[in-house]
Amino acid sequence: MAGVTSNRRARLAVSVLFLLVGLMIGSWAARIPGVRSQVVVDDAQWGLILLAAPLGTLTALVVVTRLIPRVGSRLPALTGALLVLLVVPATTASQQVWVLMTLLLLQGFAAGLVVTPMNALAVHVERAARRRIMSTFHACFSLGQLSGAGIGAAAAALGVSPVRQLLPTALVMLVAFAATRRWIPQDRPTAPPVRAAKAAAGPRTMTPQLVLLAAIALLSSISEGAAVQWSAQYGAVTVGAGAGVGALVLSCFSIAMTTSRLFGDRVVGRLGQVRFIRASALTAAVGMAVGLGVGTTWGAFVGFLLLGVGCACLVPTVYGLAGNQPGLPPGRGVAVVSFGQWPAYLVGPPLIGALAGLTGLRGALGVTVVAGIAVAVLAGRIHEPDVAVHRA
């Protein structure tokens, strides 16, 4: 009975980490217009400023890849979560461009420092629970992101400054984090520091399976990023439905993602991971192909809804596979896939934008269809590891 209680507490603590990161990122995204007005820059300058965050994330991924084999996932997850709570509110208070870029670099670093370890910790909790629960952790992230965006939108409408909104938000999550911190699993490196460091640099880590999983995560994240960055624009301008409907198209995608993650583990348990990945990718590809082919407002809703359903559990399932690779600690496998996934956040949105300039946004979003088909094909090469995880 004590073991069951301990597992439940560990699951709650790791869920709080996912909720914390999602809430802070969603809150920040909602207040970007207000922060931009504080530094007074044009579109080109703003685009360059935003590059600081993914560069910070890349730096963190390099650090985490080396750190996890030495100290495990718990310490970097705790450190990254605290940095997120400190840096995000500070970023919203920026009044000068150089200060904003520095803090965005730190914000990206903090996010990169916590995201990979918390996914590795989720693998540990899933193993202890002996059933599929990875997608529910990502549902906590999505719920946090939606809540943060909603709170941010309400605060902006009420004229509350970004920093005055983010400080209380961070304080609430700090209390929740402090209350559950001691329940976060204490995963130990599976080898002494010197051996672990050598293993981290060895060719055995970059196995064909991890490269394959990283490619699937990359393709899925490109589609997800395309929806987040361009769905509102597609609904508002491309199909001519107006800004209000455009925002609803994005909301439709986000709600589909969140809902699917709440129930995704049960479906994975019934279909198996390989069949689930293939079915999800085809759902996304067919949904967007139909939606873009119709080219109407309702087509936009249907397309992005099915894209959300299809993409929702792809990355969580891939992380679960990466964290259970034979001969590797969970954190190491997740770190390798996270590293391969990272370019999607840097090149994905600009790629869609460049193609839109050539073919229009409707044609450019065909990238999501191609990505879905590619994932479905690659899924056939996945080997499911033999781990003790029961059906949900």
C-alpha positions as CSV (number, residue, x, y, z in Angstrom):
1,M,0.0,0.0,0.0
2,A,2.9,2.3,0.8
3,G,4.3,1.7,-2.6
4,V,1.0,2.6,-4.3
5,T,0.8,5.9,-2.3
6,S,4.4,6.7,-3.2
7,N,3.7,6.1,-6.9
8,R,0.7,8.4,-6.7
9,R,2.7,11.1,-5.1
10,A,5.4,10.8,-7.7
11,R,2.8,11.0,-10.5
12,L,1.3,14.1,-8.9
13,A,4.7,15.8,-8.5
14,V,5.8,15.1,-12.1
15,S,2.3,16.3,-13.3
16,V,2.9,19.6,-11.4
17,L,6.2,20.0,-13.3
18,F,4.3,19.6,-16.7
19,L,1.5,22.0,-15.5
20,L,4.1,24.6,-14.3
21,V,6.0,24.7,-17.6
22,G,2.8,24.8,-19.7
23,L,1.2,27.5,-17.5
24,M,4.2,29.8,-17.7
25,I,4.8,29.3,-21.4
26,G,1.1,29.9,-22.1
27,S,1.1,33.0,-20.0
28,W,4.2,34.4,-21.7
29,A,2.8,33.7,-25.2
30,A,-0.4,35.5,-24.3
31,R,1.5,38.6,-23.2
32,I,3.9,38.9,-26.1
33,P,2.1,41.8,-27.7
34,G,2.4,43.8,-24.4
35,V,6.0,43.0,-24.0
36,R,6.8,43.9,-27.6
37,S,5.1,47.3,-27.1
38,Q,7.5,47.9,-24.1
39,V,10.6,47.7,-26.3
40,V,9.1,49.3,-29.5
41,V,10.6,47.2,-32.4
42,D,9.4,46.4,-35.9
43,D,8.5,42.9,-37.2
44,A,12.0,42.1,-38.5
45,Q,13.7,43.1,-35.3
46,W,11.1,41.2,-33.2
47,G,11.8,38.1,-35.3
48,L,15.5,38.3,-34.6
49,I,14.9,38.9,-30.8
50,L,12.8,35.7,-30.6
51,L,15.7,33.6,-31.9
52,A,17.3,34.0,-28.5
53,A,14.9,31.5,-26.9
54,P,15.6,28.5,-29.2
55,L,19.3,29.2,-28.9
56,G,19.0,29.1,-25.1
57,T,17.1,25.8,-25.5
58,L,19.8,24.3,-27.7
59,T,22.4,25.2,-25.1
60,A,20.3,23.6,-22.4
61,L,19.9,20.4,-24.4
62,V,23.7,20.1,-24.9
63,V,24.1,20.5,-21.1
64,V,21.3,18.1,-20.2
65,T,22.6,15.4,-22.6
66,R,25.9,15.5,-20.7
67,L,24.4,16.0,-17.2
68,I,21.8,13.3,-17.0
69,P,24.2,10.4,-17.2
70,R,26.1,11.9,-14.3
71,V,23.4,13.1,-11.8
72,G,20.1,11.7,-13.1
73,S,17.0,13.7,-14.2
74,R,15.8,15.0,-10.8
75,L,18.4,17.7,-10.2
76,P,18.2,19.4,-13.7
77,A,14.3,19.2,-13.6
78,L,14.2,21.0,-10.2
79,T,16.7,23.6,-11.3
80,G,15.0,24.2,-14.6
81,A,11.6,24.6,-13.0
82,L,12.9,27.2,-10.5
83,L,14.6,29.1,-13.3
84,V,11.3,29.1,-15.4
85,L,9.4,30.6,-12.4
86,L,12.1,33.3,-11.9
87,V,13.0,34.2,-15.5
88,V,9.5,34.3,-17.3
89,P,8.1,37.1,-15.0
90,A,11.4,39.0,-15.3
91,T,11.2,38.7,-19.1
92,T,7.8,40.4,-19.2
93,A,9.3,43.4,-17.3
94,S,11.9,44.1,-20.0
95,Q,12.1,47.7,-21.2
96,Q,15.3,47.4,-23.4
97,V,16.1,45.2,-26.3
98,W,19.4,43.8,-24.9
99,V,17.7,43.0,-21.6
100,L,14.8,41.2,-23.3
101,M,17.2,39.1,-25.5
102,T,19.3,38.1,-22.6
103,L,16.2,37.1,-20.6
104,L,14.8,35.2,-23.6
105,L,18.0,33.3,-23.9
106,L,17.8,32.4,-20.2
107,Q,14.1,31.6,-20.6
108,G,14.9,29.2,-23.5
109,F,17.7,27.7,-21.4
110,A,15.4,27.2,-18.4
111,A,12.7,25.5,-20.5
112,G,15.3,23.2,-22.1
113,L,16.7,22.4,-18.8
114,V,13.4,21.2,-17.3
115,V,11.5,19.6,-20.3
116,T,13.9,16.7,-21.1
117,P,14.4,15.6,-17.5
118,M,10.7,15.9,-16.6
119,N,9.9,13.6,-19.6
120,A,12.5,11.2,-18.3
121,L,10.9,11.3,-14.8
122,A,7.6,10.6,-16.4
123,V,9.0,7.4,-17.9
124,H,10.2,6.4,-14.4
125,V,6.7,7.0,-13.0
126,E,5.1,5.1,-15.9
127,R,7.3,2.1,-15.3
128,A,6.4,2.1,-11.6
129,A,2.7,2.4,-12.4
130,R,3.0,-0.4,-14.9
131,R,0.5,1.1,-17.3
132,R,0.5,3.8,-20.0
133,I,0.3,7.3,-18.5
134,M,2.8,9.3,-20.5
135,S,0.1,11.2,-22.5
136,T,-1.7,12.3,-19.4
137,F,1.5,14.1,-18.3
138,H,1.5,16.0,-21.6
139,A,-2.2,16.7,-21.1
140,C,-1.2,18.5,-17.9
141,F,1.2,20.6,-20.0
142,S,-1.6,21.4,-22.5
143,L,-4.0,22.3,-19.7
144,G,-1.4,24.6,-18.3
145,Q,-0.8,26.2,-21.6
146,L,-4.5,26.8,-22.3
147,S,-5.0,28.1,-18.8
148,G,-2.0,30.5,-19.1
149,A,-3.2,31.8,-22.4
150,G,-6.7,32.3,-21.0
151,I,-5.5,34.1,-17.9
152,G,-3.1,36.2,-20.0
153,A,-5.9,37.2,-22.4
154,A,-8.2,38.2,-19.5
155,A,-5.4,40.2,-17.9
156,A,-4.6,42.0,-21.1
157,A,-8.3,42.9,-21.6
158,L,-8.4,44.3,-18.0
159,G,-5.3,46.4,-18.6
160,V,-3.1,44.4,-16.2
161,S,0.6,44.7,-17.1
162,P,2.4,41.5,-18.2
163,V,4.7,41.5,-15.1
164,R,1.8,42.1,-12.7
165,Q,0.0,39.1,-14.2
166,L,3.0,36.8,-14.3
167,L,4.3,37.4,-10.8
168,P,1.2,36.1,-9.0
169,T,1.0,33.2,-11.5
170,A,4.6,32.2,-10.8
171,L,4.0,32.5,-7.1
172,V,1.0,30.1,-7.2
173,M,3.0,27.6,-9.1
174,L,6.0,28.0,-6.8
175,V,3.8,27.0,-3.8
176,A,2.5,24.0,-5.7
177,F,6.1,23.1,-6.8
178,A,7.4,23.5,-3.2
179,A,4.5,21.3,-1.8
180,T,5.3,18.4,-4.2
181,R,9.0,18.7,-4.8
182,R,10.0,16.0,-2.3
183,W,7.8,13.5,-4.1
184,I,9.7,13.8,-7.4
185,P,11.4,10.5,-8.1
186,Q,15.1,10.3,-7.2
187,D,16.4,8.5,-10.3
188,R,20.1,7.4,-10.0
189,P,22.6,7.2,-12.8
190,T,23.0,3.6,-13.8
191,A,26.8,3.9,-14.0
192,P,29.5,5.8,-12.1
193,P,30.2,9.3,-13.4
194,V,33.3,8.5,-15.4
195,R,31.7,5.5,-17.1
196,A,28.5,7.4,-17.7
197,A,30.4,10.3,-19.3
198,K,32.2,7.9,-21.6
199,A,28.9,6.2,-22.5
200,A,27.4,9.6,-23.2
201,A,30.0,10.2,-25.9
202,G,30.1,6.7,-27.3
203,P,28.5,5.6,-30.6
204,R,26.2,3.2,-28.7
205,T,24.0,6.1,-27.6
206,M,23.1,7.2,-31.1
207,T,21.4,4.0,-32.1
208,P,19.3,3.7,-35.3
209,Q,16.2,3.5,-33.2
210,L,16.9,6.8,-31.4
211,V,17.7,8.5,-34.7
212,L,14.4,7.2,-36.1
213,L,12.4,8.3,-33.0
214,A,14.1,11.7,-33.2
215,A,13.1,12.1,-36.9
216,I,9.4,11.2,-36.0
217,A,9.5,13.7,-33.1
218,L,10.9,16.4,-35.5
219,L,8.3,15.8,-38.2
220,S,5.4,15.8,-35.6
221,S,6.7,19.0,-34.0
222,I,6.9,20.7,-37.4
223,S,3.2,20.0,-37.9
224,E,2.3,21.0,-34.4
225,G,4.3,24.3,-34.7
226,A,2.7,25.0,-38.0
227,A,-0.8,24.8,-36.4
228,V,0.2,27.0,-33.4
229,Q,1.9,29.6,-35.6
230,W,-0.4,29.7,-38.7
231,S,-3.9,28.2,-37.9
232,A,-5.3,31.6,-36.8
233,Q,-3.9,33.3,-39.9
234,Y,-5.3,30.6,-42.1
235,G,-8.8,30.9,-40.7
236,A,-8.7,34.7,-40.5
237,V,-7.2,35.6,-43.9
238,T,-6.7,32.6,-46.2
239,V,-10.3,31.5,-46.0
240,G,-11.5,35.0,-45.2
241,A,-13.4,34.3,-42.0
242,G,-12.0,37.1,-39.9
243,A,-9.8,37.4,-36.8
244,G,-12.4,36.0,-34.4
245,V,-12.9,32.8,-36.3
246,G,-9.2,32.5,-36.9
247,A,-8.7,32.5,-33.1
248,L,-11.3,29.8,-32.8
249,V,-9.5,27.7,-35.3
250,L,-6.4,27.8,-33.1
251,S,-8.5,27.1,-30.0
252,C,-10.1,24.1,-31.8
253,F,-6.6,22.7,-32.5
254,S,-5.5,23.3,-28.9
255,I,-8.6,21.7,-27.3
256,A,-8.3,18.7,-29.6
257,M,-4.7,18.3,-28.5
258,T,-5.5,18.5,-24.8
259,T,-8.6,16.2,-25.0
260,S,-6.7,13.6,-27.0
261,R,-3.9,13.5,-24.5
262,L,-6.3,12.8,-21.7
263,F,-7.5,9.6,-23.4
264,G,-4.5,8.8,-25.6
265,D,-2.9,6.3,-23.2
266,R,-5.9,4.0,-23.3
267,V,-5.8,3.9,-27.1
268,V,-2.0,3.3,-27.1
269,G,-2.6,0.4,-24.7
270,R,-5.1,-1.2,-27.0
271,L,-3.3,-0.6,-30.3
272,G,0.3,-0.8,-29.3
273,Q,2.8,2.0,-29.9
274,V,3.7,1.3,-33.5
275,R,0.1,1.0,-34.7
276,F,-0.9,4.0,-32.7
277,I,1.8,6.2,-34.1
278,R,0.9,5.1,-37.7
279,A,-2.9,5.7,-37.1
280,S,-2.2,9.1,-35.4
281,A,0.0,10.3,-38.3
282,L,-2.5,9.2,-40.9
283,T,-5.3,10.9,-39.0
284,A,-3.3,14.2,-39.1
285,A,-2.4,13.8,-42.7
286,V,-5.9,12.9,-44.0
287,G,-7.6,15.5,-41.8
288,M,-5.4,18.3,-43.1
289,A,-5.5,17.1,-46.7
290,V,-9.3,17.2,-46.6
291,G,-9.5,20.5,-44.8
292,L,-7.0,22.2,-47.1
293,G,-8.6,20.6,-50.1
294,V,-12.1,21.9,-49.2
295,G,-10.6,25.4,-48.5
296,T,-13.6,26.7,-46.5
297,T,-14.1,27.8,-42.9
298,W,-15.5,24.5,-41.9
299,G,-12.7,22.8,-43.7
300,A,-10.3,24.8,-41.6
301,F,-12.0,23.6,-38.4
302,V,-12.1,20.0,-39.5
303,G,-8.5,20.0,-40.7
304,F,-6.9,21.5,-37.6
305,L,-9.1,19.5,-35.3
306,L,-7.9,16.3,-36.8
307,L,-4.4,17.6,-36.9
308,G,-4.6,18.2,-33.2
309,V,-6.1,14.7,-32.6
310,G,-3.3,13.1,-34.7
311,C,-0.4,15.1,-33.3
312,A,-1.5,15.1,-29.6
313,C,0.1,11.8,-28.5
314,L,2.9,11.3,-31.1
315,V,5.6,13.0,-29.1
316,P,4.6,11.6,-25.7
317,T,4.6,8.1,-27.3
318,V,8.0,8.7,-28.9
319,Y,9.4,9.9,-25.6
320,G,8.1,6.7,-23.9
321,L,9.8,4.6,-26.5
322,A,13.0,6.6,-26.2
323,G,13.0,6.3,-22.5
324,N,12.8,2.5,-22.6
325,Q,15.6,1.7,-25.1
326,P,17.6,-1.4,-24.0
327,G,20.9,-0.6,-22.3
328,L,20.2,3.1,-21.9
329,P,18.9,5.1,-18.9
330,P,15.6,6.8,-19.6
331,G,17.0,10.3,-19.4
332,R,19.7,9.6,-22.0
333,G,17.2,8.2,-24.5
334,V,14.8,11.1,-24.0
335,A,17.7,13.6,-24.2
336,V,18.8,12.3,-27.6
337,V,15.3,12.5,-29.1
338,S,14.8,16.0,-27.6
339,F,18.0,17.1,-29.3
340,G,16.9,15.8,-32.6
341,Q,13.4,17.4,-32.2
342,W,14.7,20.8,-31.4
343,P,15.3,22.1,-35.0
344,A,11.5,21.9,-35.5
345,Y,11.0,25.0,-33.3
346,L,13.6,27.0,-35.2
347,V,13.0,26.1,-38.8
348,G,9.4,25.0,-38.8
349,P,7.5,28.3,-38.7
350,P,9.9,30.1,-41.1
351,L,9.7,27.2,-43.5
352,I,5.9,27.5,-43.7
353,G,6.3,31.3,-44.1
354,A,8.8,30.9,-46.9
355,L,6.6,28.4,-48.7
356,A,3.5,30.6,-48.2
357,G,5.4,33.4,-50.0
358,L,5.7,31.1,-53.0
359,T,2.5,29.1,-53.0
360,G,0.2,30.8,-50.5
361,L,-0.5,29.6,-47.0
362,R,-3.0,27.0,-48.1
363,G,-0.3,25.3,-50.2
364,A,2.4,25.8,-47.6
365,L,0.4,24.0,-44.9
366,G,0.6,20.9,-47.1
367,V,3.9,20.4,-45.3
368,T,1.7,18.9,-42.4
369,V,0.3,16.4,-44.8
370,V,3.7,15.3,-46.1
371,A,5.0,15.1,-42.5
372,G,2.1,12.9,-41.4
373,I,2.6,10.5,-44.3
374,A,6.4,10.4,-43.6
375,V,5.7,9.6,-39.9
376,A,3.3,6.8,-40.9
377,V,6.0,5.3,-43.2
378,L,8.7,5.6,-40.6
379,A,6.6,4.0,-37.9
380,G,7.0,0.6,-39.6
381,R,10.7,0.6,-38.7
382,I,10.1,1.1,-35.0
383,H,10.9,-1.8,-32.6
384,E,8.8,-1.7,-29.5
385,P,11.1,-2.4,-26.4
386,D,10.0,-5.2,-24.1
387,V,9.2,-3.3,-20.9
388,A,6.8,-4.1,-18.1
389,V,4.1,-1.6,-18.9
390,H,0.5,-2.9,-18.9
391,R,-2.4,-1.7,-20.9
392,A,-4.2,1.3,-19.4
